[in-house]
Amino acid sequence: MDEALFEESEPVQERISREAAEQRLKETEARLDTAKAELDALRQLAVPQHKQLKELRAEIKSLTAEMKHACIKYRNDYSRPVIQAQFAEGIREYVTTRCHGDTWLR
C-alpha cells in the first residue's frame, strides 16, 4: 500500500483577495442568519407538539395507574374468598383432628 495516502497532510491554504474574503464572509453570515431563522421557525412548530406530547405522557401515566389499581382490586376480590375458605377449612381440619383424639385433652 502507498503510505503517502495515509499520512496526514497540512491543509492547503488558498490565497484570496481581501474583497473575495469579505464577500465569502458576507455569504457565510447570510447563510448563518438563514439557518438561525429556520431553526427558530422549527422551534416554533415544535412547541405545540412538545406540549401535546407532555399531555399524552401524563394521560398514559394516569391510565397505567388506573389499570394497575383495577388489576389489584380484581386480584384481591378473587383471592379474598378463596383464602377465607382455605383458612376455614384449615381450622375445621385442625379442630376435627385435635378434638377427636386424646391429644386435645392433655
N, CA, C and O atoms as a GROMACS GRO file, in nm:
protein
  424
    1MET      N    1   0.083  -0.118   0.000
    1MET     CA    2   0.000   0.000   0.000
    1MET      C    3   0.087   0.125   0.000
    1MET      O    4   0.202   0.124   0.045
    2ASP      N    5   0.032   0.227  -0.050
    2ASP     CA    6   0.105   0.353  -0.058
    2ASP      C    7   0.090   0.427   0.074
    2ASP      O    8  -0.020   0.470   0.108
    3GLU      N    9   0.200   0.442   0.149
    3GLU     CA   10   0.200   0.508   0.278
    3GLU      C   11   0.163   0.655   0.268
    3GLU      O   12   0.113   0.713   0.364
    4ALA      N   13   0.186   0.716   0.155
    4ALA     CA   14   0.159   0.858   0.137
    4ALA      C   15   0.009   0.888   0.146
    4ALA      O   16  -0.030   0.999   0.182
    5LEU      N   17  -0.075   0.790   0.113
    5LEU     CA   18  -0.220   0.810   0.119
    5LEU      C   19  -0.268   0.827   0.262
    5LEU      O   20  -0.366   0.898   0.286
    6PHE      N   21  -0.201   0.763   0.358
    6PHE     CA   22  -0.248   0.762   0.495
    6PHE      C   23  -0.180   0.866   0.583
    6PHE      O   24  -0.218   0.883   0.699
    7GLU      N   25  -0.083   0.935   0.532
    7GLU     CA   26  -0.014   1.038   0.610
    7GLU      C   27  -0.102   1.162   0.618
    7GLU      O   28  -0.170   1.199   0.522
    8GLU      N   29  -0.099   1.224   0.735
    8GLU     CA   30  -0.175   1.348   0.750
    8GLU      C   31  -0.100   1.459   0.677
    8GLU      O   32   0.023   1.470   0.684
    9SER      N   33  -0.176   1.538   0.608
    9SER     CA   34  -0.111   1.647   0.535
    9SER      C   35  -0.162   1.780   0.588
    9SER      O   36  -0.269   1.787   0.650
   10GLU      N   37  -0.088   1.880   0.565
   10GLU     CA   38  -0.124   2.016   0.606
   10GLU      C   39  -0.241   2.062   0.519
   10GLU      O   40  -0.244   2.033   0.399
   11PRO      N   41  -0.338   2.133   0.578
   11PRO     CA   42  -0.445   2.185   0.493
   11PRO      C   43  -0.388   2.285   0.392
   11PRO      O   44  -0.298   2.364   0.422
   12VAL      N   45  -0.442   2.278   0.274
   12VAL     CA   46  -0.397   2.367   0.168
   12VAL      C   47  -0.458   2.504   0.192
   12VAL      O   48  -0.580   2.517   0.203
   13GLN      N   49  -0.375   2.604   0.199
   13GLN     CA   50  -0.425   2.738   0.220
   13GLN      C   51  -0.433   2.810   0.087
   13GLN      O   52  -0.338   2.816   0.009
   14GLU      N   53  -0.550   2.861   0.066
   14GLU     CA   54  -0.576   2.931  -0.060
   14GLU      C   55  -0.554   3.080  -0.038
   14GLU      O   56  -0.594   3.135   0.064
   15ARG      N   57  -0.492   3.141  -0.132
   15ARG     CA   58  -0.470   3.285  -0.121
   15ARG      C   59  -0.581   3.354  -0.200
   15ARG      O   60  -0.599   3.330  -0.320
   16ILE      N   61  -0.654   3.441  -0.129
   16ILE     CA   62  -0.761   3.515  -0.196
   16ILE      C   63  -0.746   3.664  -0.163
   16ILE      O   64  -0.677   3.702  -0.068
   17SER      N   65  -0.811   3.741  -0.240
   17SER     CA   66  -0.802   3.886  -0.218
   17SER      C   67  -0.889   3.926  -0.100
   17SER      O   68  -0.975   3.850  -0.055
   18ARG      N   69  -0.866   4.044  -0.050
   18ARG     CA   70  -0.943   4.096   0.062
   18ARG      C   71  -1.091   4.106   0.024
   18ARG      O   72  -1.178   4.074   0.105
   19GLU      N   73  -1.118   4.152  -0.097
   19GLU     CA   74  -1.257   4.167  -0.141
   19GLU      C   75  -1.326   4.030  -0.148
   19GLU      O   76  -1.443   4.016  -0.110
   20ALA      N   77  -1.254   3.930  -0.196
   20ALA     CA   78  -1.312   3.795  -0.204
   20ALA      C   79  -1.338   3.740  -0.063
   20ALA      O   80  -1.440   3.676  -0.039
   21ALA      N   81  -1.246   3.768   0.028
   21ALA     CA   82  -1.264   3.722   0.166
   21ALA      C   83  -1.386   3.790   0.230
   21ALA      O   84  -1.465   3.725   0.297
   22GLU      N   85  -1.399   3.919   0.208
   22GLU     CA   86  -1.515   3.991   0.261
   22GLU      C   87  -1.645   3.938   0.201
   22GLU      O   88  -1.746   3.926   0.270
   23GLN      N   89  -1.642   3.908   0.071
   23GLN     CA   90  -1.760   3.852   0.005
   23GLN      C   91  -1.796   3.716   0.065
   23GLN      O   92  -1.913   3.689   0.091
   24ARG      N   93  -1.697   3.631   0.086
   24ARG     CA   94  -1.722   3.499   0.147
   24ARG      C   95  -1.778   3.516   0.288
   24ARG      O   96  -1.870   3.445   0.328
   25LEU      N   97  -1.723   3.610   0.362
   25LEU     CA   98  -1.771   3.635   0.497
   25LEU      C   99  -1.917   3.678   0.496
   25LEU      O  100  -1.997   3.630   0.576
   26LYS      N  101  -1.953   3.769   0.405
   26LYS     CA  102  -2.092   3.814   0.394
   26LYS      C  103  -2.184   3.697   0.357
   26LYS      O  104  -2.292   3.684   0.414
   27GLU      N  105  -2.141   3.613   0.263
   27GLU     CA  106  -2.222   3.497   0.222
   27GLU      C  107  -2.239   3.399   0.338
   27GLU      O  108  -2.348   3.346   0.361
   28THR      N  109  -2.131   3.378   0.411
   28THR     CA  110  -2.137   3.286   0.525
   28THR      C  111  -2.228   3.341   0.634
   28THR      O  112  -2.308   3.267   0.692
   29GLU      N  113  -2.218   3.471   0.662
   29GLU     CA  114  -2.306   3.532   0.761
   29GLU      C  115  -2.451   3.525   0.717
   29GLU      O  116  -2.540   3.504   0.800
   30ALA      N  117  -2.477   3.543   0.588
   30ALA     CA  118  -2.614   3.535   0.536
   30ALA      C  119  -2.668   3.393   0.553
   30ALA      O  120  -2.783   3.374   0.593
   31ARG      N  121  -2.585   3.292   0.521
   31ARG     CA  122  -2.628   3.152   0.538
   31ARG      C  123  -2.653   3.122   0.686
   31ARG      O  124  -2.746   3.050   0.720
   32LEU      N  125  -2.570   3.178   0.774
   32LEU     CA  126  -2.588   3.159   0.917
   32LEU      C  127  -2.719   3.221   0.963
   32LEU      O  128  -2.793   3.160   1.039
   33ASP      N  129  -2.747   3.343   0.917
   33ASP     CA  130  -2.874   3.408   0.953
   33ASP      C  131  -2.994   3.327   0.904
   33ASP      O  132  -3.093   3.312   0.975
   34THR      N  133  -2.983   3.276   0.782
   34THR     CA  134  -3.092   3.193   0.727
   34THR      C  135  -3.110   3.067   0.811
   34THR      O  136  -3.223   3.029   0.842
   35ALA      N  137  -3.000   3.003   0.847
   35ALA     CA  138  -3.007   2.881   0.928
   35ALA      C  139  -3.069   2.910   1.064
   35ALA      O  140  -3.150   2.831   1.114
   36LYS      N  141  -3.032   3.023   1.125
   36LYS     CA  142  -3.090   3.060   1.254
   36LYS      C  143  -3.240   3.086   1.242
   36LYS      O  144  -3.317   3.048   1.330
   37ALA      N  145  -3.280   3.151   1.135
   37ALA     CA  146  -3.423   3.178   1.114
   37ALA      C  147  -3.500   3.047   1.096
   37ALA      O  148  -3.610   3.032   1.148
   38GLU      N  149  -3.442   2.954   1.020
   38GLU     CA  150  -3.507   2.823   1.002
   38GLU      C  151  -3.518   2.748   1.134
   38GLU      O  152  -3.619   2.685   1.163
   39LEU      N  153  -3.412   2.756   1.214
   39LEU     CA  154  -3.413   2.691   1.345
   39LEU      C  155  -3.522   2.750   1.433
   39LEU      O  156  -3.595   2.676   1.500
   40ASP      N  157  -3.534   2.882   1.435
   40ASP     CA  158  -3.639   2.946   1.514
   40ASP      C  159  -3.778   2.905   1.467
   40ASP      O  160  -3.867   2.880   1.548
   41ALA      N  161  -3.796   2.897   1.335
   41ALA     CA  162  -3.925   2.855   1.280
   41ALA      C  163  -3.957   2.712   1.321
   41ALA      O  164  -4.071   2.681   1.356
   42LEU      N  165  -3.858   2.625   1.316
   42LEU     CA  166  -3.879   2.486   1.356
   42LEU      C  167  -3.910   2.474   1.505
   42LEU      O  168  -3.992   2.393   1.546
   43ARG      N  169  -3.844   2.556   1.585
   43ARG     CA  170  -3.872   2.555   1.729
   43ARG      C  171  -4.015   2.600   1.756
   43ARG      O  172  -4.083   2.545   1.843
   44GLN      N  173  -4.061   2.701   1.682
   44GLN     CA  174  -4.198   2.748   1.699
   44GLN      C  175  -4.298   2.639   1.662
   44GLN      O  176  -4.404   2.627   1.725
   45LEU      N  177  -4.265   2.559   1.562
   45LEU     CA  178  -4.352   2.448   1.524
   45LEU      C  179  -4.349   2.337   1.629
   45LEU      O  180  -4.448   2.267   1.649
   46ALA      N  181  -4.236   2.321   1.694
   46ALA     CA  182  -4.219   2.211   1.789
   46ALA      C  183  -4.286   2.238   1.924
   46ALA      O  184  -4.320   2.143   1.995
   47VAL      N  185  -4.306   2.364   1.961
   47VAL     CA  186  -4.362   2.396   2.092
   47VAL      C  187  -4.499   2.331   2.113
   47VAL      O  188  -4.518   2.265   2.215
   48PRO      N  189  -4.594   2.346   2.022
   48PRO     CA  190  -4.724   2.280   2.044
   48PRO      C  191  -4.711   2.128   2.048
   48PRO      O  192  -4.780   2.061   2.125
   49GLN      N  193  -4.622   2.074   1.966
   49GLN     CA  194  -4.602   1.930   1.964
   49GLN      C  195  -4.548   1.883   2.098
   49GLN      O  196  -4.587   1.778   2.150
   50HIS      N  197  -4.457   1.961   2.155
   50HIS     CA  198  -4.398   1.926   2.284
   50HIS      C  199  -4.504   1.928   2.394
   50HIS      O  200  -4.507   1.840   2.480
   51LYS      N  201  -4.591   2.028   2.390
   51LYS     CA  202  -4.699   2.037   2.490
   51LYS      C  203  -4.793   1.918   2.477
   51LYS      O  204  -4.834   1.858   2.577
   52GLN      N  205  -4.827   1.883   2.352
   52GLN     CA  206  -4.916   1.770   2.329
   52GLN      C  207  -4.852   1.641   2.377
   52GLN      O  208  -4.918   1.556   2.437
   53LEU      N  209  -4.724   1.625   2.351
   53LEU     CA  210  -4.652   1.507   2.395
   53LEU      C  211  -4.652   1.496   2.547
   53LEU      O  212  -4.669   1.388   2.603
   54LYS      N  213  -4.632   1.609   2.614
   54LYS     CA  214  -4.633   1.613   2.759
   54LYS      C  215  -4.770   1.571   2.813
   54LYS      O  216  -4.778   1.494   2.909
   55GLU      N  217  -4.877   1.622   2.751
   55GLU     CA  218  -5.013   1.587   2.793
   55GLU      C  219  -5.040   1.438   2.772
   55GLU      O  220  -5.101   1.374   2.856
   56LEU      N  221  -4.995   1.385   2.659
   56LEU     CA  222  -5.016   1.243   2.630
   56LEU      C  223  -4.940   1.155   2.729
   56LEU      O  224  -4.990   1.051   2.772
   57ARG      N  225  -4.820   1.196   2.764
   57ARG     CA  226  -4.743   1.118   2.863
   57ARG      C  227  -4.815   1.118   2.998
   57ARG      O  228  -4.819   1.016   3.066
   58ALA      N  229  -4.872   1.232   3.037
   58ALA     CA  230  -4.946   1.241   3.164
   58ALA      C  231  -5.069   1.151   3.158
   58ALA      O  232  -5.102   1.084   3.256
   59GLU      N  233  -5.138   1.149   3.045
   59GLU     CA  234  -5.256   1.065   3.029
   59GLU      C  235  -5.219   0.917   3.036
   59GLU      O  236  -5.289   0.837   3.098
   60ILE      N  237  -5.108   0.880   2.973
   60ILE     CA  238  -5.061   0.741   2.977
   60ILE      C  239  -5.029   0.702   3.120
   60ILE      O  240  -5.062   0.591   3.164
   61LYS      N  241  -4.964   0.791   3.193
   61LYS     CA  242  -4.930   0.764   3.333
   61LYS      C  243  -5.056   0.743   3.416
   61LYS      O  244  -5.062   0.652   3.499
   62SER      N  245  -5.156   0.828   3.393
   62SER     CA  246  -5.282   0.816   3.466
   62SER      C  247  -5.353   0.685   3.433
   62SER      O  248  -5.402   0.616   3.522
   63LEU      N  249  -5.359   0.652   3.305
   63LEU     CA  250  -5.426   0.528   3.263
   63LEU      C  251  -5.353   0.405   3.315
   63LEU      O  252  -5.417   0.306   3.351
   64THR      N  253  -5.222   0.410   3.320
   64THR     CA  254  -5.144   0.299   3.372
   64THR      C  255  -5.174   0.279   3.521
   64THR      O  256  -5.190   0.166   3.567
   65ALA      N  257  -5.180   0.388   3.595
   65ALA     CA  258  -5.212   0.380   3.737
   65ALA      C  259  -5.353   0.324   3.757
   65ALA      O  260  -5.376   0.242   3.846
   66GLU      N  261  -5.446   0.368   3.674
   66GLU     CA  262  -5.584   0.320   3.682
   66GLU      C  263  -5.590   0.170   3.653
   66GLU      O  264  -5.661   0.095   3.720
   67MET      N  265  -5.514   0.127   3.553
   67MET     CA  266  -5.511  -0.014   3.515
   67MET      C  267  -5.452  -0.099   3.628
   67MET      O  268  -5.505  -0.206   3.659
   68LYS      N  269  -5.343  -0.052   3.688
   68LYS     CA  270  -5.283  -0.126   3.800
   68LYS      C  271  -5.380  -0.137   3.915
   68LYS      O  272  -5.392  -0.242   3.978
   69HIS      N  273  -5.450  -0.027   3.944
   69HIS     CA  274  -5.548  -0.027   4.052
   69HIS      C  275  -5.657  -0.131   4.025
   69HIS      O  276  -5.695  -0.206   4.115
   70ALA      N  277  -5.707  -0.135   3.902
   70ALA     CA  278  -5.812  -0.230   3.866
   70ALA      C  279  -5.761  -0.375   3.878
   70ALA      O  280  -5.833  -0.462   3.925
   71CYS      N  281  -5.638  -0.399   3.836
   71CYS     CA  282  -5.581  -0.534   3.844
   71CYS      C  283  -5.566  -0.578   3.990
   71CYS      O  284  -5.597  -0.692   4.024
   72ILE      N  285  -5.518  -0.488   4.074
   72ILE     CA  286  -5.502  -0.521   4.216
   72ILE      C  287  -5.637  -0.548   4.281
   72ILE      O  288  -5.651  -0.641   4.360
   73LYS      N  289  -5.736  -0.465   4.248
   73LYS     CA  290  -5.870  -0.485   4.304
   73LYS      C  291  -5.927  -0.620   4.259
   73LYS      O  292  -5.985  -0.692   4.340
   74TYR      N  293  -5.912  -0.654   4.132
   74TYR     CA  294  -5.962  -0.782   4.082
   74TYR      C  295  -5.893  -0.897   4.154
   74TYR      O  296  -5.958  -0.993   4.197
   75ARG      N  297  -5.759  -0.888   4.167
   75ARG     CA  298  -5.684  -0.993   4.235
   75ARG      C  299  -5.732  -1.009   4.378
   75ARG      O  300  -5.754  -1.122   4.424
   76ASN      N  301  -5.749  -0.899   4.448
   76ASN     CA  302  -5.794  -0.906   4.588
   76ASN      C  303  -5.936  -0.960   4.599
   76ASN      O  304  -5.965  -1.043   4.685
   77ASP      N  305  -6.025  -0.914   4.511
   77ASP     CA  306  -6.164  -0.961   4.514
   77ASP      C  307  -6.171  -1.110   4.483
   77ASP      O  308  -6.256  -1.181   4.536
   78TYR      N  309  -6.082  -1.158   4.397
   78TYR     CA  310  -6.080  -1.300   4.363
   78TYR      C  311  -6.016  -1.381   4.475
   78TYR      O  312  -6.067  -1.488   4.511
   79SER      N  313  -5.908  -1.332   4.531
   79SER     CA  314  -5.830  -1.408   4.629
   79SER      C  315  -5.894  -1.412   4.767
   79SER      O  316  -5.886  -1.514   4.836
   80ARG      N  317  -5.957  -1.305   4.809
   80ARG     CA  318  -6.011  -1.295   4.945
   80ARG      C  319  -6.103  -1.413   4.980
   80ARG      O  320  -6.080  -1.478   5.082
   81PRO      N  321  -6.206  -1.443   4.900
   81PRO     CA  322  -6.294  -1.555   4.937
   81PRO      C  323  -6.221  -1.690   4.935
   81PRO      O  324  -6.248  -1.777   5.016
   82VAL      N  325  -6.128  -1.705   4.842
   82VAL     CA  326  -6.054  -1.831   4.833
   82VAL      C  327  -5.968  -1.848   4.958
   82VAL      O  328  -5.965  -1.957   5.017
   83ILE      N  329  -5.900  -1.744   4.999
   83ILE     CA  330  -5.816  -1.752   5.118
   83ILE      C  331  -5.901  -1.775   5.242
   83ILE      O  332  -5.863  -1.852   5.330
   84GLN      N  333  -6.017  -1.708   5.251
   84GLN     CA  334  -6.106  -1.728   5.365
   84GLN      C  335  -6.155  -1.873   5.371
   84GLN      O  336  -6.161  -1.933   5.478
   85ALA      N  337  -6.190  -1.928   5.255
   85ALA     CA  338  -6.238  -2.066   5.251
   85ALA      C  339  -6.127  -2.162   5.291
   85ALA      O  340  -6.151  -2.257   5.366
   86GLN      N  341  -6.006  -2.140   5.243
   86GLN     CA  342  -5.893  -2.226   5.278
   86GLN      C  343  -5.862  -2.215   5.427
   86GLN      O  344  -5.832  -2.316   5.492
   87PHE      N  345  -5.869  -2.095   5.482
   87PHE     CA  346  -5.844  -2.076   5.624
   87PHE      C  347  -5.950  -2.150   5.707
   87PHE      O  348  -5.916  -2.219   5.803
   88ALA      N  349  -6.077  -2.135   5.670
   88ALA     CA  350  -6.185  -2.203   5.742
   88ALA      C  351  -6.168  -2.354   5.734
   88ALA      O  352  -6.190  -2.424   5.833
   89GLU      N  353  -6.129  -2.405   5.618
   89GLU     CA  354  -6.107  -2.549   5.602
   89GLU      C  355  -5.993  -2.594   5.692
   89GLU      O  356  -6.000  -2.702   5.751
   90GLY      N  357  -5.887  -2.513   5.702
   90GLY     CA  358  -5.775  -2.548   5.790
   90GLY      C  359  -5.816  -2.550   5.935
   90GLY      O  360  -5.773  -2.637   6.010
   91ILE      N  361  -5.899  -2.456   5.976
   91ILE     CA  362  -5.949  -2.454   6.115
   91ILE      C  363  -6.035  -2.576   6.142
   91ILE      O  364  -6.021  -2.641   6.246
   92ARG      N  365  -6.125  -2.609   6.048
   92ARG     CA  366  -6.211  -2.727   6.064
   92ARG      C  367  -6.127  -2.854   6.075
   92ARG      O  368  -6.154  -2.941   6.158
   93GLU      N  369  -6.027  -2.864   5.990
   93GLU     CA  370  -5.939  -2.982   5.992
   93GLU      C  371  -5.864  -2.990   6.124
   93GLU      O  372  -5.852  -3.098   6.183
   94TYR      N  373  -5.814  -2.877   6.171
   94TYR     CA  374  -5.740  -2.874   6.297
   94TYR      C  375  -5.830  -2.917   6.413
   94TYR      O  376  -5.791  -3.000   6.495
   95VAL      N  377  -5.950  -2.860   6.418
   95VAL     CA  378  -6.043  -2.891   6.526
   95VAL      C  379  -6.083  -3.038   6.519
   95VAL      O  380  -6.090  -3.105   6.623
   96THR      N  381  -6.108  -3.089   6.401
   96THR     CA  382  -6.150  -3.227   6.384
   96THR      C  383  -6.041  -3.323   6.430
   96THR      O  384  -6.070  -3.420   6.500
   97THR      N  385  -5.917  -3.300   6.390
   97THR     CA  386  -5.810  -3.392   6.426
   97THR      C  387  -5.768  -3.377   6.571
   97THR      O  388  -5.734  -3.477   6.635
   98ARG      N  389  -5.769  -3.260   6.626
   98ARG     CA  390  -5.722  -3.238   6.762
   98ARG      C  391  -5.831  -3.268   6.865
   98ARG      O  392  -5.801  -3.316   6.974
   99CYS      N  393  -5.956  -3.242   6.833
   99CYS     CA  394  -6.063  -3.260   6.931
   99CYS      C  395  -6.106  -3.405   6.942
   99CYS      O  396  -6.156  -3.445   7.048
  100HIS      N  397  -6.090  -3.485   6.841
  100HIS     CA  398  -6.137  -3.622   6.843
  100HIS      C  399  -6.031  -3.718   6.893
  100HIS      O  400  -6.057  -3.837   6.907
  101GLY      N  401  -5.915  -3.670   6.918
  101GLY     CA  402  -5.809  -3.756   6.968
  101GLY      C  403  -5.778  -3.724   7.112
  101GLY      O  404  -5.833  -3.628   7.168
  102ASP      N  405  -5.692  -3.803   7.172
  102ASP     CA  406  -5.655  -3.784   7.313
  102ASP      C  407  -5.568  -3.660   7.331
  102ASP      O  408  -5.560  -3.606   7.441
  103THR      N  409  -5.506  -3.615   7.228
  103THR     CA  410  -5.411  -3.506   7.240
  103THR      C  411  -5.476  -3.375   7.282
  103THR      O  412  -5.410  -3.290   7.342
  104TRP      N  413  -5.605  -3.358   7.252
  104TRP     CA  414  -5.672  -3.233   7.285
  104TRP      C  415  -5.689  -3.215   7.438
  104TRP      O  416  -5.682  -3.104   7.489
  105LEU      N  417  -5.710  -3.323   7.505
  105LEU     CA  418  -5.738  -3.316   7.647
  105LEU      C  419  -5.610  -3.308   7.731
  105LEU      O  420  -5.617  -3.270   7.848
  106ARG      N  421  -5.501  -3.340   7.679
  106ARG     CA  422  -5.377  -3.342   7.757
  106ARG      C  423  -5.322  -3.206   7.779
  106ARG      O  424  -5.218  -3.191   7.844
   0.00000   0.00000   0.00000
